[in-house]
Amino acid sequence: MLILTRKLGERVTIGDDITITLLEIKGTQIKLGIEAPKSISIHRQEIYERIRRENLASSDVGESDLSRATSLFRSISSKRN
């Protein structure tokens, strides 16, 4: 982990196209401004973890799901013939 000290208004650059600016310091909180291409997702850690958990849960296919999908496919296929 890289640890940096920045003053208000100073920036950190990541690669060629990501810039992080220290915008405000208020008590124990800081406000960051992040400039990055729209193709790069930026999330707070707790949101990122929730998205990751939901994606894992939605990709979990059980045996009963496969059986139902197979039955549905066969039903649709038999109606077409």
Buried (B, 14 or more C-beta within 10 A) or exposed (E): EEEEEBEEEEEBEEEEEBBBBBEEEEEEEEEEEEEBEEEEEEEEEEEEEEEEEEEEEEEEEEEEEEEEEEEEEEEEEEEEE
